[in-house]
Amino acid sequence: MLALLSLLLVASARFPQAPEPNVPDRFHILKKNIFILAGQSNMAGRGGVLDDKWDGIVPLECQPNPSILRLSSKLRWEEAHEPLHFDIDVNKTCGVGPGMAFANSVRNADSSIGVVGLVPCAIGGTNISEWTKGSLLYNELVMRTKASLVEGGRIRGFLWYQGESDTLSQVDAEAYRGNLVKFFTDLRDDLLSRRIPIIQVAIASGQGPFIETVRKAQLGLDMPHVSTVDAKGLPLEPDHLHLTTEAQVQLGRMLAEAFLHTSQSSMALVSNAASSRP
């Protein structure tokens, strides 16, 4: 028995156990920077999806990182990976979206940001009327956002890419601006913060003929702490509706640049206010 134990000890010394995964320590997880991802299919991600099958190609810009987490459908934090919405937007095949490219770009540009927590909430094919206060999607969005804060962290931004479904009807397209303002206002009220930075995407495509009507509403929106990035011109999949993987990577970078610009502007305002005090 002693001989066997000695052999096991020797083997353990010669063949050490694999190191534990590089998981951020508890302190940094509690201080995570949280971003909400909501909207419809181009936020959920259809990059690399053809004939309802994802090609499985994950660009370098979208690779996982132990410091990038996602809130699962079961409200548990886990290491994020593509497709981010695989257990959220379950009625369609998900592929690459802008979320991972956004998170990696933010961390590459600002090494001090620490852990990024992504909260996927997008559902494909949804009209903005399905996101009104009191609806199932709205309630899920608010519930998941509040759940993301239970273990600590703070909301740093709300990323919104939606509107393609509202191009089908002239009535919906013309009502889009008012519906969008109400949605953003209600969401901020329910999350108890009028200053949550919102970055919306002006649509690149649509399901109907009123694309420019919706785009005009998005590009002309004037609300405090709301900025817009324009997806027009980014390459589309053969369906002429969804962004390609390459386009999603580019969009993620654009969203990151918009967030970093917003963040730097906010810091400058705080700094100027502090320096002007007697």
C-alpha positions in Angstrom: 0.0 0.0 0.0 2.8 2.4 0.9 4.6 1.5 -2.3 1.5 2.3 -4.3 1.1 5.7 -2.5 4.7 6.5 -3.2 4.3 5.8 -6.9 1.2 8.1 -7.0 3.1 10.9 -5.4 6.0 10.6 -7.8 3.6 10.5 -10.8 1.8 13.6 -9.5 5.2 15.4 -9.2 6.2 14.4 -12.7 2.9 15.2 -14.3 1.4 18.2 -12.5 -2.2 19.1 -12.8 -3.2 21.6 -15.5 -3.4 25.1 -14.2 -6.9 26.5 -13.4 -8.4 28.7 -16.1 -7.5 32.4 -16.1 -10.7 33.6 -14.5 -10.8 37.2 -13.1 -10.7 37.3 -9.3 -13.9 38.0 -7.4 -13.0 41.6 -6.7 -12.8 42.5 -10.4 -16.0 40.5 -11.2 -17.9 42.5 -8.7 -16.7 45.7 -10.4 -17.6 44.6 -13.9 -18.7 47.0 -16.6 -22.1 46.0 -17.9 -23.5 46.5 -21.4 -27.0 45.6 -22.5 -27.4 44.3 -26.1 -31.0 44.6 -27.4 -33.0 44.9 -30.6 -33.6 42.4 -33.4 -31.7 40.0 -35.6 -28.7 42.1 -36.5 -28.0 42.7 -32.8 -28.6 39.0 -32.0 -26.2 38.2 -34.9 -26.7 36.5 -38.2 -23.1 36.8 -39.4 -22.0 33.6 -41.1 -25.6 32.2 -41.2 -26.7 30.7 -44.5 -29.7 28.5 -45.1 -30.3 28.5 -41.3 -26.8 27.1 -40.5 -23.9 29.0 -38.9 -20.5 28.4 -40.5 -18.9 28.5 -37.1 -16.2 30.9 -38.1 -15.1 33.2 -35.3 -12.9 36.2 -36.3 -9.9 37.1 -34.2 -11.8 40.3 -33.1 -14.5 38.1 -31.6 -12.5 35.5 -29.7 -13.4 34.8 -26.1 -11.5 36.3 -23.2 -11.8 35.4 -19.5 -12.4 39.1 -18.8 -15.5 39.2 -21.1 -18.6 37.6 -19.5 -22.2 37.1 -20.6 -25.4 36.7 -18.7 -26.9 33.4 -19.7 -30.7 32.7 -20.2 -30.5 31.2 -16.6 -29.1 34.6 -15.3 -25.7 33.2 -14.6 -22.4 34.9 -15.5 -20.1 32.8 -17.8 -17.3 33.4 -20.2 -18.7 35.0 -23.3 -18.4 33.4 -26.7 -20.0 33.5 -30.1 -22.9 33.3 -30.8 -23.7 35.5 -27.8 -27.5 35.1 -28.3 -27.6 31.3 -28.8 -29.8 30.8 -25.7 -31.8 34.0 -26.0 -32.9 34.3 -29.6 -33.8 30.7 -29.8 -36.3 30.6 -32.7 -33.6 31.4 -35.3 -30.0 30.3 -35.9 -27.6 32.8 -34.4 -24.2 33.7 -35.7 -21.7 36.5 -35.2 -23.1 39.8 -33.9 -21.4 43.0 -32.8 -21.2 42.2 -29.1 -17.9 40.4 -28.9 -16.1 42.7 -31.3 -17.4 45.6 -29.2 -16.2 44.2 -25.9 -12.7 43.3 -27.3 -12.4 46.7 -28.9 -13.3 48.5 -25.7 -10.8 46.5 -23.7 -8.0 46.9 -26.3 -8.5 50.6 -26.3 -8.8 51.0 -22.5 -6.8 48.5 -20.5 -8.2 50.0 -17.3 -11.7 48.9 -18.0 -11.4 45.5 -16.4 -14.1 42.9 -16.7 -16.9 43.5 -19.3 -20.3 41.9 -18.7 -22.6 41.6 -21.8 -26.3 41.0 -21.3 -27.8 39.6 -24.5 -31.5 40.6 -25.0 -32.1 40.9 -28.7 -34.9 38.9 -30.5 -35.0 38.6 -34.3 -38.0 39.9 -36.3 -39.4 42.2 -33.6 -41.2 45.4 -34.2 -40.6 48.3 -31.9 -44.2 48.0 -30.7 -43.2 44.7 -29.2 -40.7 46.5 -27.0 -43.2 49.0 -25.4 -43.3 49.2 -21.6 -45.3 46.3 -20.1 -44.7 44.0 -23.1 -43.0 40.6 -22.7 -39.8 41.7 -24.4 -39.7 44.9 -22.3 -40.3 43.1 -19.1 -37.6 40.5 -19.9 -35.2 43.3 -20.8 -35.7 45.1 -17.5 -35.6 41.9 -15.5 -32.3 40.7 -17.1 -30.7 44.2 -16.7 -31.6 44.3 -13.0 -30.4 40.7 -12.6 -27.1 41.6 -14.1 -26.5 44.0 -11.2 -27.2 41.6 -8.3 -23.6 40.4 -8.0 -22.2 43.9 -8.4 -21.0 46.1 -11.3 -22.6 49.0 -13.0 -24.4 49.6 -16.3 -22.0 51.5 -18.7 -24.1 51.4 -21.8 -27.2 50.2 -23.7 -26.6 49.1 -27.3 -29.7 49.1 -29.5 -30.0 47.8 -33.1 -33.6 47.5 -34.3 -36.0 49.0 -36.9 -35.8 46.6 -39.9 -39.3 45.2 -39.1 -40.8 48.7 -38.9 -40.0 49.4 -42.6 -42.8 47.1 -43.7 -45.6 49.6 -42.9 -45.7 53.3 -43.6 -47.7 53.8 -40.4 -45.0 52.0 -38.3 -42.2 53.8 -40.0 -43.7 57.3 -39.5 -44.5 56.4 -35.8 -41.0 55.1 -35.2 -39.4 58.2 -33.8 -42.1 58.7 -31.2 -42.0 55.1 -30.2 -38.2 55.1 -29.9 -38.2 58.2 -27.7 -40.9 56.6 -25.4 -39.0 53.3 -25.2 -35.7 55.0 -24.3 -37.4 57.2 -21.7 -39.4 54.4 -20.1 -36.3 52.2 -19.9 -34.3 54.8 -18.2 -37.1 55.5 -15.8 -37.4 51.9 -14.9 -33.7 51.5 -14.4 -33.7 54.7 -12.3 -31.1 56.5 -14.4 -31.7 59.2 -17.0 -28.0 59.3 -17.8 -27.5 55.7 -19.0 -25.5 56.1 -22.3 -27.5 54.7 -25.2 -25.8 53.9 -28.5 -28.3 53.1 -31.3 -27.5 51.8 -34.8 -29.2 53.4 -37.8 -30.3 50.4 -39.9 -28.5 49.4 -43.0 -31.4 47.4 -44.5 -35.0 46.5 -43.9 -37.8 44.1 -44.6 -40.0 46.7 -46.4 -39.9 49.8 -48.6 -39.8 52.4 -45.8 -36.1 52.1 -44.8 -35.3 55.7 -45.2 -38.2 56.8 -43.1 -36.9 54.8 -40.2 -33.3 55.9 -40.8 -34.4 59.5 -40.8 -36.1 59.0 -37.4 -33.0 57.3 -36.0 -30.4 59.8 -37.4 -32.5 62.8 -36.4 -33.1 61.6 -32.8 -32.0 64.3 -30.3 -32.0 63.0 -26.7 -29.5 63.5 -24.0 -26.8 60.8 -23.7 -28.0 59.1 -26.9 -25.6 58.6 -29.8 -26.0 57.0 -33.2 -23.7 54.9 -35.4 -24.7 54.4 -39.0 -24.6 50.8 -40.4 -25.4 51.9 -44.0 -22.9 50.7 -46.4 -21.7 47.7 -44.4 -21.7 44.5 -46.4 -24.9 42.3 -46.2 -25.5 38.6 -46.4 -27.1 37.2 -49.6 -30.5 37.9 -48.0 -29.8 41.6 -48.3 -31.1 42.0 -44.7 -28.4 40.7 -42.3 -24.9 42.0 -41.8 -22.0 39.7 -42.7 -19.5 38.5 -40.2 -17.0 41.1 -41.5 -19.7 43.8 -41.2 -20.5 42.8 -37.6 -16.8 43.1 -36.6 -16.7 46.6 -38.2 -20.0 47.5 -36.4 -18.6 46.3 -33.1 -15.6 48.6 -33.5 -17.9 51.5 -34.4 -20.0 51.0 -31.3 -16.8 50.8 -29.2 -15.5 54.1 -30.6 -18.9 55.7 -29.9 -18.9 54.4 -26.3 -15.3 55.5 -25.7 -16.0 59.0 -27.1 -19.1 59.2 -24.8 -17.2 58.0 -21.8 -14.3 60.5 -22.4 -16.8 63.3 -22.9 -18.5 62.4 -19.6 -15.2 62.4 -17.7 -14.3 65.8 -19.2 -17.6 67.3 -18.0 -17.0 65.9 -14.5 -13.4 67.2 -14.5 -14.5 70.7 -15.7 -17.3 70.8 -13.1 -14.8 69.8 -10.3 -12.2 72.4 -11.4 -14.8 75.2 -11.4 -15.7 74.7 -7.8 -14.5 77.5 -5.4 
